[in-house]
Amino acid sequence: MSVFDALVGQDRVIEQLRGAIESARVTIEGGEATGMTHAWLFTGPPGSGRSVAARAFGAALQCPDGGCGACHECHTALTGSHVDVEIVTPSGLSYSVAETRALVSRAALAPVRGTWQVTIVEDADRFTEQALNALLKALEEPPPRGVWLLCAPSADDLLPTIRSRCRVVTLRVPPYEAVAAYLASEGIDPVTARLVAHAAQGHIGRARRLAVDHDAATHRREVLTVPTHVASVGGCFAAAAALVDAAKAEAAAVSESLDAEEKSALRESYGDTGERGMPRPRGVAGAISELEKRQRSRATRTQRDVLDRALVDLAAFYRDVLVVQLGATVDLVNPDFEPTLRDLAAESDPEATLRRIEAVLAARAAIDANVAPLLAVEAMAVALRAP
């Protein structure tokens, strides 16, 4: 058993991290080693396991056995409850300067229980430029036992001054066969495991959700019917509205339970019982207002993430159409839609399919640039319409 067991299809990365763990041990014992450094940048496409690798590495640094996966240090580090392992995700669309400064202050503390003070930052590409400048000082003058583990899709998503101070770990999309085997080891039917491994394009978390979550599987099927609903201009607008509404509904389902739990915990921390006629503790109203502001920002980010995932699925669908049109001998991402794929392939040519893929990618870029999601998806749907 090891903390790296969940890191599928990344043998080279695991070897690199194990070398760093050994160097860290030598350093702690007073020796000299060059394999360990104070700042790491984990990069790779969605689903490659960036945060999984960072958490596993953070746990292994605290483990007396280098990441056994069974001890108290490993368990608490992986679950986010270790006192010397801080796991941070953006509460809204980006990390603010204030959040970053607070994070830098905490990272400067000496370890309490473990041997390293580890700070894992997911979605590091969401730092604003001002926040990155606040982070830069911490990377330039690191504490002796502080380790930063940043996660981002690409090294180019961060400032050159940040990149130059990090050791980059590049992950790849896991092979479909490896993902399917891992899911099968969790008890998922092997046939289903192979299907969802392809449908999720190697993204283990999404593949697992497609296998066990009926709503997630239904949402994917609805997304992949969009190409059959854009025969008319009216159908284009209806399909766009349905796609955006589905993303809103899924994001709301994710956010509502989190919002209620956070608000309840905040009131409890202030001693606000909520009983009618009882005065509210001082400061609770302002704290709740600030929390609701962060929750609204998180809901917006979640909706955009869900919609982006739908657009990635749609781009993969048209990729499959192109594969059929060209007669390429590669696996389909969506083999369960093969009859529809062949029908659409027969109705157009490769040039038209490439234009449709470009339209989907343009919608992703527009939403990332803060264009209203409905407008971006409507423009895409019209572009998908047959000429």
Secondary structure as GFF3:
##gff-version 3
##sequence-region A 1 387
A	DSSP	alpha_helix	11	28	.	.	.	ID=ss1
A	DSSP	beta_strand	39	43	.	.	.	ID=ss2
A	DSSP	alpha_helix	50	62	.	.	.	ID=ss3
A	DSSP	alpha_helix	72	79	.	.	.	ID=ss4
A	DSSP	beta_strand	85	88	.	.	.	ID=ss5
A	DSSP	alpha_helix	97	107	.	.	.	ID=ss6
A	DSSP	beta_strand	117	121	.	.	.	ID=ss7
A	DSSP	three_ten_helix	124	126	.	.	.	ID=ss8
A	DSSP	alpha_helix	129	140	.	.	.	ID=ss9
A	DSSP	beta_strand	146	152	.	.	.	ID=ss10
A	DSSP	three_ten_helix	155	157	.	.	.	ID=ss11
A	DSSP	alpha_helix	160	163	.	.	.	ID=ss12
A	DSSP	beta_strand	167	170	.	.	.	ID=ss13
A	DSSP	alpha_helix	176	185	.	.	.	ID=ss14
A	DSSP	alpha_helix	190	199	.	.	.	ID=ss15
A	DSSP	alpha_helix	204	212	.	.	.	ID=ss16
A	DSSP	alpha_helix	214	223	.	.	.	ID=ss17
A	DSSP	three_ten_helix	226	228	.	.	.	ID=ss18
A	DSSP	alpha_helix	233	270	.	.	.	ID=ss19
A	DSSP	alpha_helix	284	326	.	.	.	ID=ss20
A	DSSP	three_ten_helix	335	337	.	.	.	ID=ss21
A	DSSP	alpha_helix	338	347	.	.	.	ID=ss22
A	DSSP	alpha_helix	350	368	.	.	.	ID=ss23
A	DSSP	alpha_helix	373	384	.	.	.	ID=ss24
###
